Amino acid sequence: MVTGTLEGFGPAWRSALLAADAMTRGAGRIPEHEFDELAEHWSSEQIVEIVAVVGLFNYFNRIANALHVPGTS
């Protein structure tokens, strides 16, 4: 459920962004159809990197939220 548009991105990047959105909104889960789309464009190693980066930033955000760290603009 990405808000905004992904029209400026090619299919590979769209699949990565949709997977990141799914991970962020779905407690780390990527629906099977979105994972299959990801696997069409990225190698297993690249998928691990995408998931690791998304997971790490979600982790940082949870810590910042728990500690009431103000956002930056």
Backbone torsions as a table, in degrees:
resi	resn	phi	psi	omega
1	MET	NA	61.8	178.1
2	VAL	-70.7	132.3	173.3
3	THR	-91.8	147.2	-175.8
4	GLY	92.9	-161.1	-175.9
5	THR	-122.0	147.1	175.5
6	LEU	-113.6	16.0	-175.5
7	GLU	-60.1	-27.8	-178.2
8	GLY	-79.5	-3.1	-176.8
9	PHE	-108.7	146.5	175.1
10	GLY	-74.2	172.3	-175.8
11	PRO	-59.0	-37.1	-179.2
12	ALA	-64.6	-48.4	-178.9
13	TRP	-69.1	-35.2	176.0
14	ARG	-60.6	-42.7	-180.0
15	SER	-63.8	-38.2	178.4
16	ALA	-67.1	-42.1	179.8
17	LEU	-67.6	-38.7	177.4
18	LEU	-66.7	-38.2	176.9
19	ALA	-65.4	-42.1	177.9
20	ALA	-61.6	-42.8	178.4
21	ASP	-63.2	-43.5	179.4
22	ALA	-62.3	-43.5	179.0
23	MET	-61.7	-41.5	-176.1
24	THR	-70.5	-40.8	-177.3
25	ARG	-87.7	-19.7	-172.3
26	GLY	-115.2	35.7	177.0
27	ALA	54.5	38.9	175.0
28	GLY	90.5	-3.4	-177.2
29	ARG	-90.7	140.5	172.9
30	ILE	-113.5	121.2	178.4
31	PRO	-56.3	148.7	-174.8
32	GLU	-56.2	-42.5	-179.4
33	HIS	-65.2	-33.6	177.7
34	GLU	-74.9	-35.6	176.8
35	PHE	-66.0	-40.9	177.6
36	ASP	-60.1	-40.6	177.2
37	GLU	-64.1	-41.8	177.1
38	LEU	-59.6	-44.9	-177.4
39	ALA	-68.3	-19.2	176.1
40	GLU	-71.5	-23.5	-172.5
41	HIS	-114.8	-20.2	-173.4
42	TRP	-127.1	147.6	176.3
43	SER	-74.0	166.7	177.8
44	SER	-57.9	-41.2	179.6
45	GLU	-64.1	-40.4	179.5
46	GLN	-68.3	-36.7	177.9
47	ILE	-64.3	-40.7	176.5
48	VAL	-59.4	-43.5	179.6
49	GLU	-64.9	-43.5	179.0
50	ILE	-59.6	-49.7	-178.7
51	VAL	-63.1	-39.8	-180.0
52	ALA	-64.5	-43.7	-179.7
53	VAL	-65.9	-44.9	179.3
54	VAL	-62.2	-45.7	179.5
55	GLY	-61.5	-40.8	179.9
56	LEU	-64.1	-44.4	179.3
57	PHE	-68.8	-34.8	174.0
58	ASN	-63.2	-39.9	177.0
59	TYR	-60.4	-48.7	179.2
60	PHE	-59.0	-42.2	-179.1
61	ASN	-64.9	-38.9	179.0
62	ARG	-64.9	-40.8	177.9
63	ILE	-64.0	-47.4	179.9
64	ALA	-60.4	-41.9	178.7
65	ASN	-64.8	-43.6	-179.1
66	ALA	-63.2	-33.1	-179.2
67	LEU	-93.0	4.7	179.1
68	HIS	57.8	39.2	177.5
69	VAL	-74.3	126.7	-178.8
70	PRO	-68.8	147.7	176.8
71	GLY	-71.9	164.7	176.7
72	THR	-109.4	159.7	178.4
73	SER	-127.6	NA	NA
